[in-house]
Amino acid sequence: MTTQTESTPLRATAPPRRAPPQALVGYLFILPAMVGFLVFYLYPALRGVQISFTDWNLLSAPKSVGLANYAEVIHDPKFWSALGITVQYVLWNIPLQTVLALALAVAMDRLVKSMFIKGLLILPYLLSSVVVAMVFLWLLDPFLGIVNQWLAATPLGKQAFFSSAEQAIPTIAFVNIWKHMGFNALLFYAGLQAIPRTVYEAAAIDGASEMTTFRRITLPLLRPVMVFVLVTSLIGSFQIFDTVAVTTQGGPADATRVLVYYIYQNAFSFFRMGYATAMSMVLFVILVVFTLLQMRLLRANESDLE
């Protein structure tokens, strides 16, 4: 008896699909942000460097002038006046904002446990700067503002606020402190939550007072957050524009003509885009220098929290 074996045909098996490399997946995730950075940040920045070497009125073709715009910046008294006013605003804004935000964060850490109250702190930061400026412009109006109606019943009397050359910059600083203080307080609060409680317990056992604990433990361990808050606050303060544009338009008597507003005037009021861009490049260098100095003095690359 003969047996016949039938050979079964082999099925063609598809090769296993290879998972995409991990690096490729990461690049795909950051691709939208990278495209946005290249289109809306890097290209305009490089284009701005090019425009800063030209004389351009936005209507005709740019004309190359070499370093003439930068030479004019150095000899422009209005530029240095605007820079001085900006520094004055920074000195009002950053110390008060940082101290108040830190005090508020400590109060939240020690006293407040309600998430609703903590959520209210971020509300001013979420509002548009133009809206905030408009609200305070109405509140502080010399004639119709409710604040001056209250002050009229006190020995202080009515105040000019935005209309006074002496009070305008502190008033603008107050508006922006109110807007950003809660956000910075939440940053400090997050930093406080990262500090181990055992450190405070050890300090209490050693008999350290509240002030000593805050000065010797809390502040050093909050240094990374402090660096971030100070650097971002400094950059934002030097770029103050919207509050000035809405409330004072650089007045009274150019007392609030900060640097970015002066750049705006040259670009879109005087149609000197090349000169305005040159001032922007100088402002960029100033911010880089101040940022590096801050990070060096505050030892931003070190941490006391081990």
Steps between C-alpha positions, in 0.01 A plus 500: 500500500638823398442810705494835338607798708360826395718794571313794646600831346690735731317819584684818429545680828535877498811635668431645843430871495772700657402753756610852408816610676435673829687811388281528189185486711638776719580719200147449368356620829710819506457566128200739537678703767821499296319625189335774706836600647669514158219693332397739776822547699823403326422634152363835629806534725742441212294729279513764773880484508501559125254792521705666776771578243257676265301820465141385443179703524269200436394646164810496281775243464750482790833677447813365662663747741749273675550583868341844476192397696708363787714814505182707523379288791816579694459875445121515541410670832139384469615138487698536823212689661261218405747244634527691828121513535486126432761433769297715737194288429702180549622621840142567606359179357737212572587550871142570607353226283751240619467583870119507490483177299735325742302622802179385336649158424612455862153601620343244267740232618436569870141624517295446185395151395206588275561424133234758410701782657819377334316494168393863548864603521564397139190684370666844450784337306250340262341834417618698198747775583290742294188415700684543830642835387157623391341399831765681705483802269131534590550422869779758538347772284563840670138611464274195465709217647361331808844494667524879487144526629616311809822699529306826487356412840849453652779746582689374192246648259468409135813378320596535134648148470547449121484876434788587734861486380609390849228241558456351151786247508421375855133471400584297189726282715215449749266388220746241375587385853130432558481304175810280539537466878264203530673302227842550660350409837384168359852436367644567844227286656596207276861547606399498866314172450819341368696574819502191729308558825765307689736796449261729687445240770876475557527880518217513754671236716818708493303799625517712183253788485256554212712782358821297527332202332373720219837668448725195538280225352208629293679767296805285407282206398274730296794630296417314173145638508629842599734504201217412264268764645764775496623425148152483347387806695802699385445410135129577522560829682743627238240416235216696665283651228128420509423668834683814389332502158152475654535734798753777432630466140843598632378810683468722686795690352668172393521391866387147410657465157666167570742343255260265321247782457774719351587216263133475404482874432801490269368198313134589449470874571825632351531215244864434588488122508875457455582723796228342715636153423852612591370612840330162537832327440663719766219411741557132424869533590410683822261222601755230423762676713265552796374141477850355501598721793195390697560134431868535591440692824216273611686180398214380283675175408527387864240374744510469880217246493665157497 
